[in-house]
Amino acid sequence: LLKYVNNKRAEAQAADARAARERTAKAAASRRNAESKQKEIADAESEKLAGLASDLAAALTAGTETEPDDLIQKVVDAVQAFTGATGAYVGEKDPPETEEEKLCVRYIAATADHSDMLGS
């Protein structure tokens, strides 16, 4: 009877050890999968950023026919595309003459769907 109990105990311990190894393997696989997905996301963002930098560099070296306002508009459009935002705009803050004007920003460029922000 003691031999039987010892055999059952050994079987239970072996089953526990197998289950622990399986849990460890699953956790490691899950961690590798998450790291792989993070790397894919980071690579995709790096490619977007490289494309944005390339587009901006090309725009900046396009020659004298490219006006600063056109460059700013390209930057605004690129920011919207890169971030996935619904819109983007760039503002300019003039030196305030009154206390209320400290909070005022005049928008000088906006994406097409946010053009109502311009001049305000």
mmCIF file of the C-alpha atoms, coordinates in Angstrom:
data_MODEL
# 
_entry.id   MODEL 
# 
loop_
_atom_site.group_PDB 
_atom_site.id 
_atom_site.type_symbol 
_atom_site.label_atom_id 
_atom_site.label_alt_id 
_atom_site.label_comp_id 
_atom_site.label_asym_id 
_atom_site.label_entity_id 
_atom_site.label_seq_id 
_atom_site.pdbx_PDB_ins_code 
_atom_site.Cartn_x 
_atom_site.Cartn_y 
_atom_site.Cartn_z 
_atom_site.occupancy 
_atom_site.B_iso_or_equiv 
_atom_site.pdbx_formal_charge 
_atom_site.auth_seq_id 
_atom_site.auth_comp_id 
_atom_site.auth_asym_id 
_atom_site.auth_atom_id 
_atom_site.pdbx_PDB_model_num 
ATOM 1   C CA . LEU A 1 1   ? 0.000   0.000  0.000   1.00 0.00 ? 1   LEU A CA 1 
ATOM 2   C CA . LEU A 1 2   ? 2.847   2.391  0.814   1.00 0.00 ? 2   LEU A CA 1 
ATOM 3   C CA . LYS A 1 3   ? 4.433   1.669  -2.574  1.00 0.00 ? 3   LYS A CA 1 
ATOM 4   C CA . TYR A 1 4   ? 1.113   2.446  -4.304  1.00 0.00 ? 4   TYR A CA 1 
ATOM 5   C CA . VAL A 1 5   ? 0.768   5.759  -2.430  1.00 0.00 ? 5   VAL A CA 1 
ATOM 6   C CA . ASN A 1 6   ? 4.366   6.693  -3.277  1.00 0.00 ? 6   ASN A CA 1 
ATOM 7   C CA . ASN A 1 7   ? 3.755   5.886  -6.979  1.00 0.00 ? 7   ASN A CA 1 
ATOM 8   C CA . LYS A 1 8   ? 0.609   8.029  -7.058  1.00 0.00 ? 8   LYS A CA 1 
ATOM 9   C CA . ARG A 1 9   ? 2.447   10.864 -5.310  1.00 0.00 ? 9   ARG A CA 1 
ATOM 10  C CA . ALA A 1 10  ? 5.294   10.621 -7.839  1.00 0.00 ? 10  ALA A CA 1 
ATOM 11  C CA . GLU A 1 11  ? 2.783   10.637 -10.725 1.00 0.00 ? 11  GLU A CA 1 
ATOM 12  C CA . ALA A 1 12  ? 1.065   13.716 -9.290  1.00 0.00 ? 12  ALA A CA 1 
ATOM 13  C CA . GLN A 1 13  ? 4.395   15.496 -8.861  1.00 0.00 ? 13  GLN A CA 1 
ATOM 14  C CA . ALA A 1 14  ? 5.393   14.623 -12.411 1.00 0.00 ? 14  ALA A CA 1 
ATOM 15  C CA . ALA A 1 15  ? 2.045   15.922 -13.701 1.00 0.00 ? 15  ALA A CA 1 
ATOM 16  C CA . ASP A 1 16  ? 2.518   19.141 -11.708 1.00 0.00 ? 16  ASP A CA 1 
ATOM 17  C CA . ALA A 1 17  ? 6.030   19.560 -13.126 1.00 0.00 ? 17  ALA A CA 1 
ATOM 18  C CA . ARG A 1 18  ? 4.730   18.995 -16.706 1.00 0.00 ? 18  ARG A CA 1 
ATOM 19  C CA . ALA A 1 19  ? 1.949   21.525 -16.156 1.00 0.00 ? 19  ALA A CA 1 
ATOM 20  C CA . ALA A 1 20  ? 4.459   24.060 -14.800 1.00 0.00 ? 20  ALA A CA 1 
ATOM 21  C CA . ARG A 1 21  ? 6.737   23.537 -17.838 1.00 0.00 ? 21  ARG A CA 1 
ATOM 22  C CA . GLU A 1 22  ? 3.758   23.989 -20.177 1.00 0.00 ? 22  GLU A CA 1 
ATOM 23  C CA . ARG A 1 23  ? 2.708   27.206 -18.404 1.00 0.00 ? 23  ARG A CA 1 
ATOM 24  C CA . THR A 1 24  ? 6.267   28.515 -18.622 1.00 0.00 ? 24  THR A CA 1 
ATOM 25  C CA . ALA A 1 25  ? 6.465   27.643 -22.321 1.00 0.00 ? 25  ALA A CA 1 
ATOM 26  C CA . LYS A 1 26  ? 3.117   29.311 -23.031 1.00 0.00 ? 26  LYS A CA 1 
ATOM 27  C CA . ALA A 1 27  ? 4.147   32.441 -21.125 1.00 0.00 ? 27  ALA A CA 1 
ATOM 28  C CA . ALA A 1 28  ? 7.446   32.597 -23.024 1.00 0.00 ? 28  ALA A CA 1 
ATOM 29  C CA . ALA A 1 29  ? 5.657   32.162 -26.354 1.00 0.00 ? 29  ALA A CA 1 
ATOM 30  C CA . SER A 1 30  ? 3.163   34.846 -25.422 1.00 0.00 ? 30  SER A CA 1 
ATOM 31  C CA . ARG A 1 31  ? 5.986   37.194 -24.414 1.00 0.00 ? 31  ARG A CA 1 
ATOM 32  C CA . ARG A 1 32  ? 7.837   36.525 -27.696 1.00 0.00 ? 32  ARG A CA 1 
ATOM 33  C CA . ASN A 1 33  ? 4.626   37.171 -29.628 1.00 0.00 ? 33  ASN A CA 1 
ATOM 34  C CA . ALA A 1 34  ? 4.044   40.469 -27.808 1.00 0.00 ? 34  ALA A CA 1 
ATOM 35  C CA . GLU A 1 35  ? 7.659   41.540 -28.395 1.00 0.00 ? 35  GLU A CA 1 
ATOM 36  C CA . SER A 1 36  ? 7.332   40.646 -32.070 1.00 0.00 ? 36  SER A CA 1 
ATOM 37  C CA . LYS A 1 37  ? 4.159   42.733 -32.393 1.00 0.00 ? 37  LYS A CA 1 
ATOM 38  C CA . GLN A 1 38  ? 5.810   45.664 -30.600 1.00 0.00 ? 38  GLN A CA 1 
ATOM 39  C CA . LYS A 1 39  ? 8.749   45.441 -32.996 1.00 0.00 ? 39  LYS A CA 1 
ATOM 40  C CA . GLU A 1 40  ? 6.395   45.398 -36.006 1.00 0.00 ? 40  GLU A CA 1 
ATOM 41  C CA . ILE A 1 41  ? 4.604   48.493 -34.692 1.00 0.00 ? 41  ILE A CA 1 
ATOM 42  C CA . ALA A 1 42  ? 7.896   50.274 -33.997 1.00 0.00 ? 42  ALA A CA 1 
ATOM 43  C CA . ASP A 1 43  ? 9.187   49.363 -37.472 1.00 0.00 ? 43  ASP A CA 1 
ATOM 44  C CA . ALA A 1 44  ? 6.002   50.644 -39.101 1.00 0.00 ? 44  ALA A CA 1 
ATOM 45  C CA . GLU A 1 45  ? 6.242   53.907 -37.152 1.00 0.00 ? 45  GLU A CA 1 
ATOM 46  C CA . SER A 1 46  ? 9.918   54.233 -38.099 1.00 0.00 ? 46  SER A CA 1 
ATOM 47  C CA . GLU A 1 47  ? 9.029   53.739 -41.760 1.00 0.00 ? 47  GLU A CA 1 
ATOM 48  C CA . LYS A 1 48  ? 6.312   56.399 -41.492 1.00 0.00 ? 48  LYS A CA 1 
ATOM 49  C CA . LEU A 1 49  ? 8.727   58.782 -39.824 1.00 0.00 ? 49  LEU A CA 1 
ATOM 50  C CA . ALA A 1 50  ? 11.412  58.098 -42.430 1.00 0.00 ? 50  ALA A CA 1 
ATOM 51  C CA . GLY A 1 51  ? 8.871   58.723 -45.191 1.00 0.00 ? 51  GLY A CA 1 
ATOM 52  C CA . LEU A 1 52  ? 7.791   61.949 -43.514 1.00 0.00 ? 52  LEU A CA 1 
ATOM 53  C CA . ALA A 1 53  ? 11.403  63.087 -43.158 1.00 0.00 ? 53  ALA A CA 1 
ATOM 54  C CA . SER A 1 54  ? 12.059  62.215 -46.782 1.00 0.00 ? 54  SER A CA 1 
ATOM 55  C CA . ASP A 1 55  ? 8.984   64.112 -47.967 1.00 0.00 ? 55  ASP A CA 1 
ATOM 56  C CA . LEU A 1 56  ? 9.923   67.140 -45.897 1.00 0.00 ? 56  LEU A CA 1 
ATOM 57  C CA . ALA A 1 57  ? 13.518  67.044 -47.100 1.00 0.00 ? 57  ALA A CA 1 
ATOM 58  C CA . ALA A 1 58  ? 12.311  66.810 -50.698 1.00 0.00 ? 58  ALA A CA 1 
ATOM 59  C CA . ALA A 1 59  ? 9.957   69.735 -50.146 1.00 0.00 ? 59  ALA A CA 1 
ATOM 60  C CA . LEU A 1 60  ? 12.683  71.809 -48.546 1.00 0.00 ? 60  LEU A CA 1 
ATOM 61  C CA . THR A 1 61  ? 15.068  71.181 -51.418 1.00 0.00 ? 61  THR A CA 1 
ATOM 62  C CA . ALA A 1 62  ? 12.438  71.640 -54.117 1.00 0.00 ? 62  ALA A CA 1 
ATOM 63  C CA . GLY A 1 63  ? 13.787  75.045 -55.091 1.00 0.00 ? 63  GLY A CA 1 
ATOM 64  C CA . THR A 1 64  ? 12.671  78.647 -54.996 1.00 0.00 ? 64  THR A CA 1 
ATOM 65  C CA . GLU A 1 65  ? 9.227   77.912 -56.368 1.00 0.00 ? 65  GLU A CA 1 
ATOM 66  C CA . THR A 1 66  ? 8.284   76.432 -52.976 1.00 0.00 ? 66  THR A CA 1 
ATOM 67  C CA . GLU A 1 67  ? 6.902   79.156 -50.752 1.00 0.00 ? 67  GLU A CA 1 
ATOM 68  C CA . PRO A 1 68  ? 7.125   78.942 -46.940 1.00 0.00 ? 68  PRO A CA 1 
ATOM 69  C CA . ASP A 1 69  ? 3.332   78.808 -46.699 1.00 0.00 ? 69  ASP A CA 1 
ATOM 70  C CA . ASP A 1 70  ? 3.320   75.787 -49.021 1.00 0.00 ? 70  ASP A CA 1 
ATOM 71  C CA . LEU A 1 71  ? 5.974   74.084 -46.896 1.00 0.00 ? 71  LEU A CA 1 
ATOM 72  C CA . ILE A 1 72  ? 4.007   74.718 -43.710 1.00 0.00 ? 72  ILE A CA 1 
ATOM 73  C CA . GLN A 1 73  ? 0.902   73.279 -45.371 1.00 0.00 ? 73  GLN A CA 1 
ATOM 74  C CA . LYS A 1 74  ? 2.860   70.167 -46.384 1.00 0.00 ? 74  LYS A CA 1 
ATOM 75  C CA . VAL A 1 75  ? 4.065   69.782 -42.799 1.00 0.00 ? 75  VAL A CA 1 
ATOM 76  C CA . VAL A 1 76  ? 0.521   70.090 -41.451 1.00 0.00 ? 76  VAL A CA 1 
ATOM 77  C CA . ASP A 1 77  ? -0.763  67.494 -43.926 1.00 0.00 ? 77  ASP A CA 1 
ATOM 78  C CA . ALA A 1 78  ? 2.153   65.189 -43.111 1.00 0.00 ? 78  ALA A CA 1 
ATOM 79  C CA . VAL A 1 79  ? 1.535   65.525 -39.365 1.00 0.00 ? 79  VAL A CA 1 
ATOM 80  C CA . GLN A 1 80  ? -2.101  64.598 -39.854 1.00 0.00 ? 80  GLN A CA 1 
ATOM 81  C CA . ALA A 1 81  ? -1.167  61.574 -41.976 1.00 0.00 ? 81  ALA A CA 1 
ATOM 82  C CA . PHE A 1 82  ? 1.582   60.452 -39.588 1.00 0.00 ? 82  PHE A CA 1 
ATOM 83  C CA . THR A 1 83  ? -0.459  60.752 -36.415 1.00 0.00 ? 83  THR A CA 1 
ATOM 84  C CA . GLY A 1 84  ? -3.767  59.558 -37.828 1.00 0.00 ? 84  GLY A CA 1 
ATOM 85  C CA . ALA A 1 85  ? -5.429  62.656 -36.391 1.00 0.00 ? 85  ALA A CA 1 
ATOM 86  C CA . THR A 1 86  ? -8.732  63.907 -37.772 1.00 0.00 ? 86  THR A CA 1 
ATOM 87  C CA . GLY A 1 87  ? -7.086  67.251 -38.433 1.00 0.00 ? 87  GLY A CA 1 
ATOM 88  C CA . ALA A 1 88  ? -4.013  69.327 -37.739 1.00 0.00 ? 88  ALA A CA 1 
ATOM 89  C CA . TYR A 1 89  ? -3.203  72.998 -37.656 1.00 0.00 ? 89  TYR A CA 1 
ATOM 90  C CA . VAL A 1 90  ? -0.291  75.309 -36.885 1.00 0.00 ? 90  VAL A CA 1 
ATOM 91  C CA . GLY A 1 91  ? -0.682  78.547 -35.020 1.00 0.00 ? 91  GLY A CA 1 
ATOM 92  C CA . GLU A 1 92  ? 1.390   81.625 -34.474 1.00 0.00 ? 92  GLU A CA 1 
ATOM 93  C CA . LYS A 1 93  ? 1.358   83.655 -31.310 1.00 0.00 ? 93  LYS A CA 1 
ATOM 94  C CA . ASP A 1 94  ? 1.879   87.376 -31.714 1.00 0.00 ? 94  ASP A CA 1 
ATOM 95  C CA . PRO A 1 95  ? 3.281   89.452 -28.862 1.00 0.00 ? 95  PRO A CA 1 
ATOM 96  C CA . PRO A 1 96  ? 0.286   90.259 -26.636 1.00 0.00 ? 96  PRO A CA 1 
ATOM 97  C CA . GLU A 1 97  ? -0.816  93.853 -26.269 1.00 0.00 ? 97  GLU A CA 1 
ATOM 98  C CA . THR A 1 98  ? -3.458  93.122 -23.642 1.00 0.00 ? 98  THR A CA 1 
ATOM 99  C CA . GLU A 1 99  ? -3.967  90.511 -20.928 1.00 0.00 ? 99  GLU A CA 1 
ATOM 100 C CA . GLU A 1 100 ? -6.608  88.692 -23.036 1.00 0.00 ? 100 GLU A CA 1 
ATOM 101 C CA . GLU A 1 101 ? -4.258  88.421 -26.020 1.00 0.00 ? 101 GLU A CA 1 
ATOM 102 C CA . LYS A 1 102 ? -1.851  86.273 -23.985 1.00 0.00 ? 102 LYS A CA 1 
ATOM 103 C CA . LEU A 1 103 ? -4.186  83.381 -24.686 1.00 0.00 ? 103 LEU A CA 1 
ATOM 104 C CA . CYS A 1 104 ? -4.727  84.143 -28.376 1.00 0.00 ? 104 CYS A CA 1 
ATOM 105 C CA . VAL A 1 105 ? -3.219  82.103 -31.188 1.00 0.00 ? 105 VAL A CA 1 
ATOM 106 C CA . ARG A 1 106 ? -3.663  82.923 -34.871 1.00 0.00 ? 106 ARG A CA 1 
ATOM 107 C CA . TYR A 1 107 ? -3.784  79.775 -36.993 1.00 0.00 ? 107 TYR A CA 1 
ATOM 108 C CA . ILE A 1 108 ? -1.726  80.024 -40.183 1.00 0.00 ? 108 ILE A CA 1 
ATOM 109 C CA . ALA A 1 109 ? -2.118  76.525 -41.645 1.00 0.00 ? 109 ALA A CA 1 
ATOM 110 C CA . ALA A 1 110 ? -4.663  73.743 -41.292 1.00 0.00 ? 110 ALA A CA 1 
ATOM 111 C CA . THR A 1 111 ? -5.704  70.562 -43.013 1.00 0.00 ? 111 THR A CA 1 
ATOM 112 C CA . ALA A 1 112 ? -8.477  70.948 -45.572 1.00 0.00 ? 112 ALA A CA 1 
ATOM 113 C CA . ASP A 1 113 ? -11.197 69.686 -43.226 1.00 0.00 ? 113 ASP A CA 1 
ATOM 114 C CA . HIS A 1 114 ? -10.129 72.184 -40.534 1.00 0.00 ? 114 HIS A CA 1 
ATOM 115 C CA . SER A 1 115 ? -9.613  75.239 -42.738 1.00 0.00 ? 115 SER A CA 1 
ATOM 116 C CA . ASP A 1 116 ? -12.206 77.133 -40.711 1.00 0.00 ? 116 ASP A CA 1 
ATOM 117 C CA . MET A 1 117 ? -9.473  77.507 -38.052 1.00 0.00 ? 117 MET A CA 1 
ATOM 118 C CA . LEU A 1 118 ? -7.385  79.735 -40.339 1.00 0.00 ? 118 LEU A CA 1 
ATOM 119 C CA . GLY A 1 119 ? -7.058  83.333 -39.302 1.00 0.00 ? 119 GLY A CA 1 
ATOM 120 C CA . SER A 1 120 ? -8.837  82.780 -36.009 1.00 0.00 ? 120 SER A CA 1 
# 
